[in-house]
Amino acid sequence: MPDNEHSSLVSSHKSPDSGLQIHLHPLVLLTVSDHITRHTLRRREEPIVGALLGQQNGRDITLEHAFECQVVQGEHDGAVLLHQTWFQDRLQQYKDVHKEPALELVGWFTTAPMTGPEPQHVPIHQQIIHDYNETAVLLAFHPTDVLAGASQSGRLPLTIYESVYETVGKAGTSDGEGDRSMDLDAPEGPLEMRFRELPYSVETGEAEMIGVDFVARGGGNATNIDTPTKQKGKEKSSKSQQAEAKTLNEASVLSPEDEELITSLTARANAVKMLHTRIQLLKSYLTTLPPSYLSSTSYNNNNNPTASEEEAPSSPQQPQIDHSILRSIQALAHRLPLLIPADGTAFAQESLAEKSDVSLVALLGELTKGTKNMREMGRKFGIVGSARQRHPRAGGARSQLYEDPGRYGEEGMMSMDKPYE
């Protein structure tokens, strides 16, 4: 859909910015995504509507929590509205839970095309503005943007709007400043609600970071299990195929320790790759500079280029030299010796001492384990010895049988195999 197409409900006025600052939290994104996914899989036909909870301090609005809402159709015009009684009870429950800091209703969310809100969104927005919050915002999620793969560019498939009232002309469009200047005596049209896009930023807290990391690690280990559907006229899967599928599913599930280890190793590998990429970038940038910039004599005491450098002609293939970048690289190179200990001998001794402590703890663990095994073997040996003392004849006969099996014959061997009474 072209970018120049806009909904008739989107404001076309070039009015000054309202100054609203929206801070979006990841928990809201997870809730909206989960609600849309369940709504799609269950093939529900009613519109997707949810409430947004947060804090409002002046012109700063935070979107921290969200929950889905029940909707009903209006009695007169059939417009979709919030279930008033249900919504008030659920909103009060969330307020009772989130008392410190206190959260309030700051907006609602739904799905909308990229062009903007549609007429069926206006009744719910008016209901929220009139009954709960005059400055409520609308978070519009764009499913078509997700299907088109636009989210791969790093932009979230959503838009946040605020509502404004503008005069509407005869043609049904909002009058701009230029139209009013052409005809000052023309009567003004009625005021109608329009939506204006707001900028937003994504913020997160420590608790949300832990939750999002857990969800990301769990989603990375998720597997798609296709269960065979039961249909008439088709043969069922054999037991061998079911057992094989069960084995594959069990093998694909990792333990929490394995997941933690894989996550840690992946993070370290990504950090090393990023460090290698940045070093190669700095190296390639320095190799394109003139040789005079790589020597320590290219700058005088006042950090100004020498005369030979100023007179040197610049090649069109050489990039433009940025001295701020060179100073940053030089400062980074000067900080490298700080990572290396000044006293290498003392550092080696301290490392050896820590290594010895770790080895000593491991050795004590092995000794404790060996002592436990010896005690277990002594206990079992004592049980066997006490059994032989209680039944000396059975023990002696069995020992003679093992020394000379032909002495007792087959009948004797069968009798010896019977339990002693």
C-alpha positions as CSV (number, residue, x, y, z in Angstrom):
1,M,0.0,0.0,0.0
2,P,1.6,3.3,-0.9
3,D,2.7,5.6,1.8
4,N,0.9,8.6,0.4
5,E,-2.5,7.0,1.1
6,H,-4.0,8.0,4.5
7,S,-7.2,7.4,6.3
8,S,-9.8,10.1,6.3
9,L,-9.6,10.0,10.1
10,V,-6.0,10.9,10.2
11,S,-5.4,14.6,10.9
12,S,-4.1,16.7,8.0
13,H,-3.5,19.9,9.9
14,K,0.0,21.2,10.3
15,S,-0.6,22.1,13.9
16,P,2.3,22.4,16.4
17,D,3.3,19.3,18.3
18,S,1.2,18.5,21.3
19,G,4.3,17.5,23.3
20,L,3.0,14.1,24.4
21,Q,5.9,11.7,25.1
22,I,4.9,8.0,24.9
23,H,7.1,5.4,26.7
24,L,6.2,1.9,25.6
25,H,7.2,-1.1,27.7
26,P,7.9,-4.6,26.3
27,L,5.2,-6.2,28.5
28,V,2.5,-4.4,26.5
29,L,3.9,-5.7,23.2
30,L,3.9,-9.3,24.6
31,T,0.3,-9.0,25.8
32,V,-0.9,-7.5,22.5
33,S,0.9,-10.2,20.5
34,D,-0.4,-13.0,22.7
35,H,-4.0,-11.7,22.4
36,I,-3.8,-11.3,18.6
37,T,-2.3,-14.8,18.3
38,R,-5.0,-16.5,20.4
39,H,-7.7,-14.5,18.7
40,T,-6.4,-15.7,15.3
41,L,-6.0,-19.4,16.2
42,R,-9.5,-19.5,17.8
43,R,-10.9,-17.9,14.6
44,R,-13.0,-15.4,16.6
45,E,-14.9,-12.8,14.6
46,E,-15.3,-10.0,17.1
47,P,-12.8,-7.2,16.9
48,I,-9.6,-7.2,18.9
49,V,-9.9,-4.6,21.7
50,G,-7.8,-4.2,24.8
51,A,-7.0,-1.6,27.5
52,L,-3.6,0.0,28.2
53,L,-2.6,0.8,31.8
54,G,0.2,3.1,32.8
55,Q,1.1,6.4,34.4
56,Q,0.6,10.0,33.2
57,N,2.8,12.7,34.6
58,G,2.1,15.9,32.7
59,R,2.8,15.3,29.0
60,D,4.7,12.0,29.7
61,I,2.6,8.8,29.4
62,T,4.0,5.3,30.1
63,L,2.3,2.2,28.7
64,E,3.2,-0.5,31.2
65,H,0.4,-3.1,31.3
66,A,-2.4,-4.3,29.0
67,F,-5.4,-6.6,29.1
68,E,-8.0,-7.8,26.6
69,C,-11.6,-6.5,26.8
70,Q,-15.1,-7.7,26.1
71,V,-17.1,-5.8,23.5
72,V,-20.8,-5.5,22.8
73,Q,-22.9,-4.0,20.1
74,G,-24.8,-0.8,20.7
75,E,-28.5,-0.9,20.9
76,H,-29.2,2.0,18.6
77,D,-26.6,2.2,15.9
78,G,-25.0,-1.3,16.3
79,A,-21.5,0.2,17.0
80,V,-19.0,-1.9,18.9
81,L,-18.5,-0.6,22.4
82,L,-16.9,-1.9,25.6
83,H,-18.9,-4.0,28.0
84,Q,-19.4,-1.3,30.7
85,T,-19.9,-3.4,33.8
86,W,-17.3,-6.0,32.9
87,F,-14.7,-3.3,32.0
88,Q,-15.2,-1.3,35.2
89,D,-14.8,-4.4,37.4
90,R,-11.7,-5.6,35.5
91,L,-10.1,-2.1,35.6
92,Q,-10.7,-1.8,39.3
93,Q,-9.1,-5.2,39.8
94,Y,-5.9,-4.1,38.0
95,K,-5.9,-0.9,40.0
96,D,-6.1,-2.8,43.3
97,V,-3.2,-5.0,42.2
98,H,-1.0,-2.2,40.9
99,K,-1.2,0.4,43.7
100,E,2.5,1.3,44.0
101,P,3.1,2.9,41.7
102,A,-0.6,3.6,41.0
103,L,-1.6,2.8,37.4
104,E,-4.6,4.3,35.5
105,L,-6.2,3.8,32.1
106,V,-4.2,5.7,29.6
107,G,-5.4,4.3,26.3
108,W,-6.5,1.2,24.4
109,F,-5.2,-1.0,21.6
110,T,-6.7,-2.6,18.5
111,T,-5.7,-3.7,15.0
112,A,-5.8,-1.2,12.1
113,P,-4.3,-0.9,8.6
114,M,-1.3,1.1,7.8
115,T,-3.4,4.0,6.6
116,G,-4.7,4.7,10.1
117,P,-7.8,4.2,12.3
118,E,-11.2,3.4,10.7
119,P,-14.7,4.6,11.5
120,Q,-15.5,1.6,13.7
121,H,-12.7,2.6,16.1
122,V,-14.3,6.0,16.8
123,P,-17.1,4.8,19.2
124,I,-14.8,2.9,21.5
125,H,-12.4,5.8,21.6
126,Q,-15.1,8.3,22.4
127,Q,-16.4,6.0,25.1
128,I,-13.0,5.9,26.8
129,I,-12.5,9.6,26.5
130,H,-15.9,10.5,27.9
131,D,-16.0,8.0,30.8
132,Y,-12.3,7.4,31.8
133,N,-9.5,9.6,30.4
134,E,-9.7,12.7,28.2
135,T,-6.2,12.2,26.9
136,A,-6.4,8.5,26.1
137,V,-4.2,7.3,23.3
138,L,-4.8,4.6,20.7
139,L,-2.2,1.9,19.9
140,A,-2.9,0.5,16.5
141,F,-1.2,-2.8,15.6
142,H,-0.7,-3.5,11.8
143,P,-1.0,-7.2,11.0
144,T,-0.5,-6.4,7.3
145,D,2.8,-4.9,8.1
146,V,3.9,-8.1,9.8
147,L,2.8,-10.3,6.9
148,A,4.7,-8.0,4.5
149,G,7.9,-8.5,6.5
150,A,8.4,-4.8,7.2
151,S,9.3,-5.7,10.9
152,Q,12.6,-7.0,9.6
153,S,13.8,-3.5,9.1
154,G,13.8,-2.8,12.8
155,R,10.5,-0.8,13.0
156,L,7.7,-2.1,15.2
157,P,4.5,-2.8,13.3
158,L,2.4,-0.4,15.3
159,T,1.5,3.3,15.5
160,I,0.3,5.3,18.5
161,Y,-2.3,8.1,17.9
162,E,-3.8,10.9,20.0
163,S,-7.3,12.3,19.3
164,V,-8.0,15.9,18.3
165,Y,-11.1,17.7,17.2
166,E,-11.0,19.6,13.9
167,T,-13.5,21.5,11.8
168,V,-14.7,19.6,8.7
169,G,-15.6,21.2,5.5
170,K,-18.4,20.4,3.1
171,A,-16.4,17.8,1.3
172,G,-15.8,15.9,4.5
173,T,-12.2,16.8,4.8
174,S,-10.6,18.8,7.6
175,D,-9.9,22.4,6.7
176,G,-6.2,23.4,6.6
177,E,-4.7,26.8,7.2
178,G,-4.5,27.5,3.5
179,D,-8.2,26.8,2.9
180,R,-9.2,29.2,5.6
181,S,-6.9,32.0,4.3
182,M,-8.6,31.8,0.9
183,D,-12.1,32.3,2.2
184,L,-12.3,33.9,5.6
185,D,-16.0,34.6,5.5
186,A,-16.9,30.9,4.9
187,P,-18.8,29.3,7.8
188,E,-16.9,26.8,9.8
189,G,-18.0,23.2,9.7
190,P,-18.7,20.9,12.6
191,L,-16.0,19.5,14.9
192,E,-15.2,15.9,14.3
193,M,-12.6,13.6,15.9
194,R,-9.3,13.0,14.1
195,F,-6.2,11.1,15.0
196,R,-2.7,12.4,15.0
197,E,0.4,10.1,15.1
198,L,2.7,10.4,18.1
199,P,6.4,9.5,18.5
200,Y,7.2,6.9,21.1
201,S,10.2,5.2,22.7
202,V,10.6,1.7,24.1
203,E,11.7,1.5,27.7
204,T,12.1,-1.5,30.1
205,G,12.8,-2.2,33.7
206,E,14.9,-4.9,35.4
207,A,11.9,-7.2,36.0
208,E,10.8,-6.9,32.4
209,M,14.2,-7.6,31.1
210,I,14.3,-10.9,33.1
211,G,10.8,-11.8,31.8
212,V,11.5,-10.9,28.2
213,D,14.8,-12.9,28.3
214,F,13.0,-15.9,29.7
215,V,10.3,-15.7,27.0
216,A,13.0,-15.3,24.3
217,R,14.9,-18.4,25.5
218,G,11.8,-20.4,25.8
219,G,10.6,-19.4,22.4
220,G,14.0,-20.3,20.9
221,N,13.7,-23.8,22.2
222,A,10.1,-24.3,21.1
223,T,9.4,-27.0,18.6
224,N,6.4,-27.4,16.3
225,I,4.8,-30.8,16.9
226,D,2.4,-31.9,14.2
227,T,-0.2,-34.3,15.7
228,P,-2.0,-36.5,13.2
229,T,-5.6,-35.6,12.7
230,K,-8.3,-38.3,13.0
231,Q,-10.2,-38.5,9.7
232,K,-12.5,-41.2,8.4
233,G,-11.3,-43.3,5.5
234,K,-7.6,-42.8,6.3
235,E,-5.3,-45.2,8.1
236,K,-3.9,-44.4,11.5
237,S,-0.2,-44.0,12.0
238,S,1.6,-47.1,13.1
239,K,3.0,-47.7,16.5
240,S,6.6,-47.6,15.2
241,Q,6.0,-44.1,13.7
242,Q,4.4,-42.8,16.9
243,A,7.3,-44.2,19.0
244,E,9.8,-42.6,16.7
245,A,8.0,-39.2,16.8
246,K,7.9,-39.4,20.6
247,T,11.6,-40.1,20.8
248,L,12.4,-37.2,18.5
249,N,10.2,-34.9,20.5
250,E,11.8,-35.9,23.8
251,A,15.3,-35.5,22.3
252,S,14.5,-32.0,21.1
253,V,13.6,-30.8,24.6
254,L,16.6,-29.4,26.4
255,S,17.0,-29.3,30.2
256,P,17.2,-25.9,32.0
257,E,20.9,-26.3,32.6
258,D,21.5,-27.0,28.9
259,E,19.4,-23.9,27.9
260,E,21.4,-21.7,30.4
261,L,24.7,-23.0,29.1
262,I,23.7,-22.5,25.4
263,T,22.5,-19.0,26.2
264,S,25.7,-18.1,28.0
265,L,27.9,-19.5,25.2
266,T,25.8,-17.8,22.5
267,A,26.1,-14.5,24.3
268,R,29.9,-14.8,24.6
269,A,30.2,-15.9,21.0
270,N,28.2,-12.9,19.8
271,A,30.3,-10.6,21.9
272,V,33.5,-12.0,20.4
273,K,32.2,-11.7,16.9
274,M,31.1,-8.1,17.5
275,L,34.5,-7.3,19.0
276,H,36.3,-8.8,16.0
277,T,34.0,-6.9,13.6
278,R,34.7,-3.6,15.3
279,I,38.4,-4.2,15.3
280,Q,38.4,-5.1,11.6
281,L,36.4,-1.9,10.9
282,L,39.0,0.2,12.8
283,K,41.8,-1.5,11.0
284,S,40.3,-1.0,7.6
285,Y,39.7,2.7,8.4
286,L,43.3,3.2,9.5
287,T,44.7,1.4,6.4
288,T,42.9,3.9,4.1
289,L,44.6,6.9,5.8
290,P,47.8,8.5,4.5
291,P,51.0,7.0,6.1
292,S,51.8,10.4,7.8
293,Y,48.7,10.0,10.0
294,L,49.8,6.7,11.3
295,S,53.1,8.0,12.7
296,S,53.6,9.8,16.0
297,T,55.4,12.7,14.3
298,S,52.5,13.8,12.2
299,Y,51.2,16.1,14.9
300,N,53.1,18.8,16.7
301,N,52.7,19.6,20.4
302,N,49.5,21.7,19.7
303,N,47.8,18.7,18.0
304,N,47.8,20.5,14.7
305,P,48.7,18.9,11.3
306,T,52.2,19.6,10.0
307,A,52.9,21.7,7.0
308,S,53.7,18.6,4.9
309,E,50.3,17.1,5.7
310,E,48.4,20.4,4.8
311,E,50.2,20.6,1.5
312,A,49.7,17.0,0.6
313,P,47.0,16.7,-2.1
314,S,43.9,14.7,-1.2
315,S,43.2,11.7,-3.4
316,P,39.6,11.2,-4.4
317,Q,39.8,7.5,-3.3
318,Q,40.8,8.5,0.2
319,P,38.0,9.1,2.7
320,Q,37.5,12.4,4.4
321,I,39.7,12.5,7.5
322,D,37.9,13.0,10.7
323,H,40.3,14.0,13.5
324,S,37.7,13.3,16.2
325,I,37.6,9.6,15.2
326,L,41.4,9.5,15.2
327,R,41.5,11.0,18.7
328,S,39.0,8.4,19.9
329,I,41.0,5.6,18.4
330,Q,44.2,6.9,20.0
331,A,42.4,7.2,23.4
332,L,41.2,3.6,23.1
333,A,44.7,2.5,22.3
334,H,46.1,4.3,25.3
335,R,43.5,2.6,27.6
336,L,44.6,-0.9,26.5
337,P,47.6,-1.0,28.9
338,L,45.2,-0.4,31.8
339,L,43.7,-3.9,31.1
340,I,47.1,-5.5,31.5
341,P,48.3,-5.7,35.1
342,A,51.3,-3.6,36.0
343,D,53.0,-6.3,38.1
344,G,52.9,-9.5,36.0
345,T,54.6,-11.6,38.6
346,A,52.1,-10.7,41.4
347,F,49.2,-11.3,39.0
348,A,50.6,-14.7,38.0
349,Q,51.0,-15.7,41.7
350,E,47.5,-14.6,42.5
351,S,46.1,-16.5,39.6
352,L,48.1,-19.6,40.6
353,A,46.8,-19.3,44.2
354,E,43.2,-19.1,43.0
355,K,43.7,-22.0,40.7
356,S,45.2,-24.0,43.6
357,D,42.3,-23.1,45.8
358,V,39.9,-24.4,43.2
359,S,41.9,-27.6,42.7
360,L,42.0,-28.1,46.5
361,V,38.2,-27.8,46.8
362,A,37.8,-30.3,43.9
363,L,40.2,-32.7,45.6
364,L,38.4,-32.4,48.9
365,G,35.2,-33.3,47.0
366,E,36.8,-36.3,45.5
367,L,38.1,-37.5,48.9
368,T,34.7,-37.1,50.4
369,K,33.1,-39.0,47.6
370,G,35.7,-41.8,47.9
371,T,35.1,-42.0,51.7
372,K,31.4,-42.4,51.1
373,N,32.0,-45.2,48.6
374,M,34.4,-47.0,51.1
375,R,31.8,-46.7,53.8
376,E,29.1,-48.1,51.5
377,M,31.4,-51.0,50.5
378,G,32.2,-51.7,54.2
379,R,28.5,-51.8,55.0
380,K,27.8,-54.3,52.3
381,F,30.8,-56.4,53.3
382,G,29.5,-56.5,56.9
383,I,26.0,-57.6,55.7
384,V,27.6,-60.5,53.7
385,G,29.8,-61.5,56.7
386,S,26.9,-61.5,59.1
387,A,24.9,-63.7,56.7
388,R,27.7,-66.2,56.5
389,Q,28.0,-66.4,60.3
390,R,24.3,-67.1,60.7
391,H,24.3,-69.8,58.0
392,P,27.8,-71.5,58.1
393,R,26.6,-74.8,56.5
394,A,25.1,-73.1,53.5
395,G,28.1,-70.9,53.0
396,G,30.6,-73.8,53.3
397,A,28.6,-76.1,51.0
398,R,28.4,-73.3,48.4
399,S,32.1,-72.7,48.6
400,Q,32.9,-76.4,48.2
401,L,30.5,-76.5,45.3
402,Y,32.3,-73.7,43.5
403,E,35.7,-75.4,44.2
404,D,34.6,-78.9,43.0
405,P,31.3,-78.8,41.1
406,G,31.3,-82.6,40.2
407,R,31.4,-83.6,43.9
408,Y,27.7,-83.1,44.5
409,G,26.3,-84.0,41.0
410,E,23.3,-82.4,39.4
411,E,20.9,-83.1,42.3
412,G,23.3,-81.5,44.7
413,M,23.6,-78.5,42.6
414,M,19.8,-78.1,42.2
415,S,19.4,-78.4,46.0
416,M,22.0,-75.8,46.6
417,D,20.3,-73.4,44.3
418,K,17.1,-73.6,46.5
419,P,16.7,-70.8,49.1
420,Y,17.7,-71.8,52.6
421,E,14.8,-72.2,55.0
